[in-house]
Amino acid sequence: MTSSYSTDIVIFGGGIAGLWLLNRLRDQGYHAILLETDKLGCGQTLASQGIIHGGLKYALNGALSGAATIISDMPARWRSALAGEAEIDLRGCRVLSEHYYMWSDSGFRSKLKTFLGSKSLSGRITAVEKQDYPDFFKAATVEGTLYRLPDFVVDTNSLLKVLTKKQRDWIFKISPGSYTFERNESGLVNAVSFGDTDTQFSLQAQKFIFSAGKGNQQLIDDAGLAKPKSQLRPLNMVYVKGKNLPSVFVHCIGDSFKLTPTLTVTSHSDAEGETVWYLGGEIAEAGVGKEANAQIHSARTLLTTLFPWINFAEMKFHCFAIDRAEANVNNNYRPENAYFIEESNVLVAWPTKLTLTPNLADSITEHFAASGIVPSSTAAAAAAEQDLSDVLEAAEIATSRWD
């Protein structure tokens, strides 16, 4: 016999976007649950560098683009949440660095891009006097200029833990391929059924949200949706471990014509307390398709060129491929903001960038309010949530690649 349960909202995908949405919706009184086919944060979330940034990379051409304008207010909003003064209480989330820096070398184009970027974001970027340089840059043996940005860096693993803790009872793991979406007489998705050799049940909801990053396209296909489409932007990320590696948080603006920072460095700790440099920026984009040895060689060469006062000879380098997922709109155009599209009772959602996650939650909760989707007041929905723990296991939090 197949059991039946009902709730208000079912969220697929346990990264930061899904967990943030779960917190917002439950705080607003909705009966909402989250389903994850792997471990929480195992995809884009823990592959992120954790930078809560204010749009510098979108202003290096001297023009304040739509993306830069949207993102510029996000650091302040996240800081309010970290202080427990916003719609999501992130107290307990570890901040790896309260400041992020931009390092411009002595090349003409590097100086020009940083000058244009600083002018575009006037009042948000400040040049650092040499006597105030962090120790790492005081030791520099090459000429350069250092700027302080409003950006900062969070530890994504601790962010996952904070967002999970309050909603632990409503976060479940499901097996890939174990579900089937059901439609009502009007053709709208109104339930999802689960079945294996041990358990069979159906879960009805007012709305379904897909926020599974790369997994969104599979969910779109499984639900038979036509309008939403996902696209991937691949990266080949590198991380470096070594004894006495200093802690650094910096965008390096190179002398190429590209507007992406040549290198973006964040510093983390592995399970044994050793410092890890995590490398993004142009090195990750240009490295797509390279074999591991070739990508590591490129990263080692770049680090040696940018930071010649550090000896990387004994450092251990590793790399891995990751796909960033985003909405495919207007023939592969990249959305400037968080984005969702609705079809047949399903909202397919992408935050576009980690820093824009609060905007995604805003847009969806506002959409629900405008559409008349309100929290259920029935005792059956609350009882169903409690009963789901009898048929589903709790989802676990993933660990960082370097652990």
HELIX and SHEET records of a PDB file:
HELIX    1   1 ILE A   16  ASP A   27  1                                  12    
HELIX    2   2 GLN A   44  ALA A   47  1                                   4    
HELIX    3   3 LEU A   56  TYR A   58  5                                   3    
HELIX    4   4 GLY A   66  ILE A   71  1                                   6    
HELIX    5   5 MET A   74  LEU A   82  1                                   9    
HELIX    6   6 PHE A  108  SER A  120  1                                  13    
HELIX    7   7 LYS A  130  ASP A  132  5                                   3    
HELIX    8   8 ASP A  135  LYS A  138  1                                   4    
HELIX    9   9 THR A  156  LYS A  165  1                                  10    
HELIX   10  10 ARG A  168  TRP A  170  5                                   3    
HELIX   11  11 GLY A  213  GLY A  215  5                                   3    
HELIX   12  12 ASN A  216  ALA A  223  1                                   8    
HELIX   13  13 GLU A  282  ALA A  286  1                                   5    
HELIX   14  14 ALA A  292  LEU A  306  1                                  15    
HELIX   15  15 LEU A  354  LEU A  356  5                                   3    
HELIX   16  16 THR A  357  SER A  371  1                                  15    
HELIX   17  17 ALA A  379  LEU A  388  1                                  10    
SHEET    1   A 7 TYR A 179  ARG A 183  0                                        
SHEET    2   A 7 VAL A 189  GLY A 195 -1                                        
SHEET    3   A 7 GLN A 200  PHE A 210 -1                                        
SHEET    4   A 7 SER A   3  PHE A  12  1                                        
SHEET    5   A 7 ALA A  32  GLU A  36  1                                        
SHEET    6   A 7 ILE A 171  LYS A 173  1                                        
SHEET    7   A 7 GLU A 393  ALA A 394 -1                                        
SHEET    1   B 3 ILE A  51  ILE A  52  0                                        
SHEET    2   B 3 PHE A 152  VAL A 154 -1                                        
SHEET    3   B 3 VAL A  95  SER A  97 -1                                        
SHEET    1   C 8 THR A 126  ALA A 127  0                                        
SHEET    2   C 8 GLY A 144  LEU A 149 -1                                        
SHEET    3   C 8 TYR A 100  ASP A 105 -1                                        
SHEET    4   C 8 VAL A 250  ILE A 253  1                                        
SHEET    5   C 8 LEU A 263  SER A 269 -1                                        
SHEET    6   C 8 THR A 275  GLY A 280 -1                                        
SHEET    7   C 8 SER A 230  LYS A 241 -1                                        
SHEET    8   C 8 LYS A 316  ALA A 327 -1                                        
SHEET    1   D 5 TYR A 179  ARG A 183  0                                        
SHEET    2   D 5 VAL A 189  GLY A 195 -1                                        
SHEET    3   D 5 GLN A 200  PHE A 210 -1                                        
SHEET    4   D 5 VAL A 346  TRP A 350  1                                        
SHEET    5   D 5 TYR A 339  GLU A 343 -1                                        
END                                                                             
